Amino acid sequence: MTPSPSLPASGPFERDVAVFGEAMMLFVAAAPGPLERVETFHRRMAGAEINVAVGLARLGLRVGWASRLGDDSMGRYLLAELRREGVDCARVACDPGQRTGFQFKGRVDDGGDPPVEYHRQGSAASRMGPDDVDPDWLRATRHLHATGVFAAISATSLAAAHHSIDTMRAAGRGVSFDPNLRPTLWASTEAMRTEINRLAAKAHTVLPGLEEGRLLTGEDTPEGIARFYRDAGAALVVVKLGPDGAYYDDAAAGTGRVPGYPVETVVDTVGAGDGFAVGVVSALLEGRSVPDAVRRGSWIGARQVQVMGDSEGLPTRAELEAAGL
């Protein structure tokens, strides 16, 4: 097996993975229908970066999450739940003068994307900036997983995203990046395309979805999208193809496709890409081959779409091993 150069060799680190990003309280509708008519909601956690943090922690990796929360009931709930999941929250500040963001998510019964309503503008996490990036904390971590969501919530968080990636690259650490597009958070499509591609160009591993990749690169095929980011500097690009699996282009392993896992009923598509990232990043950190990493990502993504909630389908290590992955 030829190892991928997308992650540096392991070493005596305090943490395996670090993430920056916003955690939000999630209220999931108990029944389908317009959100304004729903009377009962279930409380959950939401946030692309914390989904990945939870997923990696369930697999036994040492994960640190850096963020800000309001010193309110929602912030206290989120902090307690993430600690219960085994995520290191030592770099999370609870600000009594700010509030925690939240969102409502509808329920659908046709396998489509559920409606989501965000209430995050001006949240504590959106006020994060470069000063919230602790270089020593980062340098004691083997790998950084970043997404386009944290970069999108404010101008200062975008600066913090660049600073965190630059710090890790300068220290010789690994960086993976999921574009995870949120067009409504950007001033324009062009601004989103420019900034997301700037961040992606700094990462070792880039994990776009097919439609994301088309929008960001102007390329139509998985091969073209992957080549765009490989030419920009990424060692490994994995293009997510939904039920059709994924296509990869790696500096050492070459190119290939991994088929998707069959799903009988799609319950909730939110979080599938985060689950995919959990599979790929965890497997690469364990020294698995690129095809094995993509296969694990596809399996976890397929699990995630079969449950309600953004992280409820993420497996434990025992479940992963039972599946032979």
C-alpha positions as CSV (number, residue, x, y, z in Angstrom):
1,M,0.0,0.0,0.0
2,T,1.3,3.4,-0.9
3,P,0.4,6.0,1.7
4,S,-1.3,9.2,0.7
5,P,0.9,12.3,1.2
6,S,-2.3,14.2,2.2
7,L,-1.5,13.8,5.9
8,P,1.9,14.1,7.6
9,A,3.4,11.4,9.7
10,S,2.2,10.8,13.2
11,G,4.0,12.2,16.2
12,P,3.7,12.9,20.0
13,F,0.8,15.2,19.8
14,E,-1.7,16.2,22.5
15,R,-4.6,16.0,20.1
16,D,-5.3,14.1,16.9
17,V,-7.7,16.7,15.4
18,A,-8.7,20.3,16.0
19,V,-11.8,22.1,14.7
20,F,-13.0,25.7,14.8
21,G,-16.6,26.5,14.3
22,E,-20.0,27.4,15.6
23,A,-22.2,25.0,17.6
24,M,-25.9,25.8,17.4
25,M,-29.0,24.5,19.2
26,L,-31.0,22.5,16.7
27,F,-34.8,22.2,17.0
28,V,-36.0,19.4,14.7
29,A,-39.6,19.2,13.7
30,A,-41.4,16.1,15.1
31,A,-43.6,15.9,12.0
32,P,-43.5,17.0,8.3
33,G,-45.1,20.2,7.3
34,P,-44.3,23.9,7.2
35,L,-42.2,25.0,10.2
36,E,-44.8,27.6,11.2
37,R,-47.3,24.9,11.7
38,V,-45.1,22.5,13.7
39,E,-46.0,22.4,17.4
40,T,-43.4,19.9,18.7
41,F,-39.6,20.0,18.2
42,H,-36.8,17.7,19.4
43,R,-33.7,19.3,20.8
44,R,-30.4,18.4,19.2
45,M,-26.9,19.9,18.4
46,A,-26.0,21.3,15.0
47,G,-22.9,22.7,13.3
48,A,-20.7,21.2,10.5
49,E,-17.5,21.3,12.6
50,I,-19.0,19.8,15.7
51,N,-20.6,17.0,13.7
52,V,-17.1,16.1,12.6
53,A,-15.7,16.5,16.1
54,V,-18.4,14.2,17.6
55,G,-17.9,11.6,14.8
56,L,-14.1,11.5,15.3
57,A,-14.4,11.4,19.1
58,R,-16.8,8.4,18.8
59,L,-14.1,6.6,16.9
60,G,-11.7,7.2,19.7
61,L,-9.7,10.1,18.3
62,R,-8.6,12.9,20.6
63,V,-10.5,15.9,19.3
64,G,-10.3,19.6,20.4
65,W,-13.0,22.1,19.5
66,A,-12.3,25.9,19.7
67,S,-15.3,28.3,19.7
68,R,-17.4,30.8,21.6
69,L,-20.8,30.2,23.1
70,G,-23.2,32.5,24.9
71,D,-23.5,32.0,28.6
72,D,-27.1,31.0,28.3
73,S,-29.1,27.8,28.5
74,M,-28.5,26.8,24.9
75,G,-24.7,27.3,25.3
76,R,-24.6,25.3,28.5
77,Y,-26.6,22.5,26.9
78,L,-24.2,22.3,23.9
79,L,-21.1,22.4,26.0
80,A,-22.4,19.6,28.3
81,E,-23.3,17.4,25.3
82,L,-20.0,17.9,23.5
83,R,-18.1,17.0,26.6
84,R,-20.3,14.0,27.1
85,E,-19.3,12.9,23.6
86,G,-15.6,13.2,24.6
87,V,-14.8,16.4,22.7
88,D,-12.1,18.6,24.5
89,C,-13.8,22.0,25.0
90,A,-10.9,23.7,26.8
91,R,-10.7,26.3,24.1
92,V,-14.4,27.2,24.2
93,A,-15.2,30.6,25.8
94,C,-18.7,31.2,27.2
95,D,-19.4,34.9,26.9
96,P,-22.1,36.3,29.2
97,G,-22.5,39.3,26.9
98,Q,-23.3,37.2,23.8
99,R,-25.9,34.7,22.7
100,T,-25.7,31.2,21.2
101,G,-27.0,30.6,17.7
102,F,-29.8,28.2,17.0
103,Q,-31.8,26.8,14.0
104,F,-35.0,25.1,13.2
105,K,-35.1,22.1,10.8
106,G,-38.2,20.7,9.2
107,R,-39.0,17.1,8.6
108,V,-39.5,15.7,5.1
109,D,-40.8,12.3,4.1
110,D,-39.7,12.2,0.4
111,G,-36.0,11.8,0.9
112,G,-35.3,15.5,-0.1
113,D,-33.4,18.2,1.8
114,P,-35.3,19.4,4.8
115,P,-36.1,23.1,5.2
116,V,-33.7,24.9,7.6
117,E,-34.1,28.3,9.2
118,Y,-31.0,29.8,10.8
119,H,-30.9,32.3,13.7
120,R,-27.1,32.8,14.0
121,Q,-26.4,36.4,13.0
122,G,-24.5,38.2,15.7
123,S,-23.9,35.0,17.7
124,A,-21.0,34.6,20.0
125,A,-19.2,32.3,17.5
126,S,-19.6,34.9,14.7
127,R,-17.5,37.3,16.8
128,M,-14.4,35.0,16.7
129,G,-11.3,36.3,15.0
130,P,-7.6,35.6,14.6
131,D,-7.0,36.4,18.3
132,D,-9.1,33.3,19.1
133,V,-6.5,31.1,17.3
134,D,-4.0,29.8,19.8
135,P,-0.9,28.8,17.8
136,D,0.6,26.7,20.6
137,W,-2.7,24.8,21.0
138,L,-2.8,24.2,17.3
139,R,0.8,23.1,17.0
140,A,0.1,20.5,19.7
141,T,-2.4,19.0,17.3
142,R,-1.7,16.6,14.5
143,H,-4.5,17.6,12.1
144,L,-6.9,20.5,11.5
145,H,-10.3,19.9,9.8
146,A,-11.8,23.1,8.5
147,T,-15.0,23.9,6.6
148,G,-16.5,26.8,4.6
149,V,-19.2,27.3,7.2
150,F,-17.0,28.9,9.9
151,A,-15.4,31.0,7.2
152,A,-18.8,32.3,6.1
153,I,-20.4,33.5,9.4
154,S,-18.4,36.8,9.6
155,A,-15.5,38.7,8.2
156,T,-13.5,38.0,11.5
157,S,-14.2,34.3,11.4
158,L,-13.0,34.2,7.8
159,A,-9.7,35.8,9.0
160,A,-9.6,33.2,11.8
161,A,-10.1,30.4,9.4
162,H,-7.1,31.6,7.3
163,H,-5.0,32.1,10.4
164,S,-5.7,28.6,11.7
165,I,-4.9,26.9,8.4
166,D,-1.7,29.0,7.9
167,T,-0.6,28.1,11.4
168,M,-1.0,24.4,10.8
169,R,0.7,24.5,7.4
170,A,3.6,26.4,8.8
171,A,4.0,23.8,11.5
172,G,3.9,20.9,9.0
173,R,0.6,19.6,10.2
174,G,-2.2,18.2,8.1
175,V,-5.2,20.2,7.0
176,S,-8.5,18.9,5.4
177,F,-11.1,21.2,4.1
178,D,-14.8,20.6,3.3
179,P,-16.3,23.6,1.3
180,N,-19.7,22.9,2.9
181,L,-21.3,25.9,1.1
182,R,-23.8,28.2,2.8
183,P,-24.6,30.7,0.0
184,T,-27.0,32.8,2.1
185,L,-24.1,33.7,4.5
186,W,-22.0,35.2,1.8
187,A,-22.4,38.7,0.2
188,S,-22.4,37.1,-3.3
189,T,-21.8,33.9,-5.1
190,E,-18.5,35.3,-6.5
191,A,-17.3,36.3,-3.0
192,M,-18.1,32.8,-1.8
193,R,-16.3,31.2,-4.7
194,T,-13.2,33.3,-4.3
195,E,-12.9,32.9,-0.5
196,I,-13.7,29.1,-0.5
197,N,-11.2,28.4,-3.2
198,R,-8.5,30.5,-1.4
199,L,-9.0,28.3,1.7
200,A,-9.1,25.1,-0.3
201,A,-5.8,25.9,-2.0
202,K,-4.1,25.8,1.4
203,A,-5.4,22.3,2.4
204,H,-3.8,18.9,1.9
205,T,-7.2,17.2,1.5
206,V,-10.2,18.8,-0.2
207,L,-13.7,17.2,0.1
208,P,-16.2,18.9,-2.2
209,G,-19.6,17.6,-3.2
210,L,-20.3,17.3,-6.9
211,E,-22.7,20.3,-7.2
212,E,-20.4,22.3,-4.9
213,G,-17.5,21.5,-7.0
214,R,-19.3,22.6,-10.2
215,L,-20.3,25.9,-8.7
216,L,-16.8,26.6,-7.3
217,T,-14.6,25.5,-10.2
218,G,-16.8,25.8,-13.3
219,E,-15.9,22.2,-14.1
220,D,-18.7,19.7,-14.8
221,T,-17.2,16.3,-14.1
222,P,-15.7,14.8,-10.9
223,E,-12.4,14.4,-12.7
224,G,-12.4,18.1,-13.7
225,I,-13.2,19.3,-10.2
226,A,-10.6,17.1,-8.6
227,R,-8.0,18.3,-11.1
228,F,-8.8,21.9,-10.4
229,Y,-8.0,21.5,-6.7
230,R,-5.0,19.2,-7.3
231,D,-3.6,21.9,-9.6
232,A,-4.2,24.4,-6.8
233,G,-2.0,22.4,-4.5
234,A,-4.1,19.7,-2.8
235,A,-2.5,16.3,-2.4
236,L,-5.9,14.5,-2.3
237,V,-9.3,15.5,-3.6
238,V,-12.4,13.4,-3.0
239,V,-15.5,14.4,-4.8
240,K,-18.7,13.2,-3.1
241,L,-21.2,11.8,-5.5
242,G,-24.1,11.1,-3.1
243,P,-25.6,7.6,-3.7
244,D,-23.1,7.0,-6.4
245,G,-20.2,7.0,-4.0
246,A,-17.1,9.2,-4.6
247,Y,-14.3,9.9,-7.0
248,Y,-10.7,10.5,-5.7
249,D,-7.5,11.9,-7.1
250,D,-4.5,11.5,-5.0
251,A,-0.8,12.4,-5.5
252,A,0.3,8.9,-4.6
253,A,-2.7,6.6,-5.0
254,G,-3.8,8.0,-8.4
255,T,-7.4,8.2,-9.3
256,G,-10.4,6.0,-8.8
257,R,-14.0,5.6,-7.8
258,V,-15.6,4.0,-4.8
259,P,-19.3,2.9,-5.1
260,G,-21.9,4.2,-2.6
261,Y,-23.6,2.1,0.0
262,P,-27.3,1.3,-0.7
263,V,-29.8,3.1,1.4
264,E,-33.3,1.8,1.7
265,T,-34.9,5.0,3.1
266,V,-33.4,8.5,3.2
267,V,-34.7,10.2,6.4
268,D,-32.5,13.3,6.7
269,T,-29.7,14.4,4.3
270,V,-28.2,16.9,6.7
271,G,-24.9,15.8,8.1
272,A,-24.1,13.2,5.4
273,G,-21.1,15.2,4.1
274,D,-19.8,15.7,7.7
275,G,-20.1,11.9,8.2
276,F,-18.1,11.4,5.0
277,A,-15.4,13.7,6.3
278,V,-15.3,11.7,9.6
279,G,-14.7,8.5,7.6
280,V,-12.0,9.9,5.3
281,V,-10.1,11.8,8.0
282,S,-10.1,9.1,10.6
283,A,-9.0,6.4,8.1
284,L,-6.1,8.6,6.8
285,L,-5.0,9.4,10.3
286,E,-4.9,5.6,10.9
287,G,-2.7,5.1,7.9
288,R,-5.4,3.4,5.7
289,S,-5.2,3.6,2.0
290,V,-7.1,6.3,0.1
291,P,-9.7,3.8,-1.3
292,D,-10.3,2.4,2.2
293,A,-10.7,5.9,3.5
294,V,-13.2,6.9,0.9
295,R,-15.1,3.6,1.4
296,R,-15.3,4.4,5.1
297,G,-16.5,7.9,4.4
298,S,-19.2,6.6,2.0
299,W,-20.4,4.1,4.6
300,I,-20.7,6.6,7.4
301,G,-22.4,9.1,5.1
302,A,-25.0,6.4,4.1
303,R,-25.6,5.7,7.8
304,Q,-26.2,9.4,8.6
305,V,-28.9,9.9,6.0
306,Q,-31.0,7.1,7.5
307,V,-31.6,8.9,10.9
308,M,-33.1,12.2,12.0
309,G,-30.6,14.6,13.4
310,D,-27.2,15.9,12.2
311,S,-25.0,13.5,14.1
312,E,-27.1,10.7,15.4
313,G,-26.0,8.3,12.6
314,L,-22.3,8.7,13.3
315,P,-20.9,5.3,14.5
316,T,-18.9,4.2,17.4
317,R,-15.6,2.4,17.0
318,A,-17.3,-0.9,17.8
319,E,-19.9,-0.3,15.1
320,L,-17.2,0.6,12.6
321,E,-15.2,-2.5,13.3
322,A,-18.4,-4.7,13.1
323,A,-18.8,-3.4,9.6
324,G,-15.3,-4.3,8.7
325,L,-14.2,-0.8,8.1
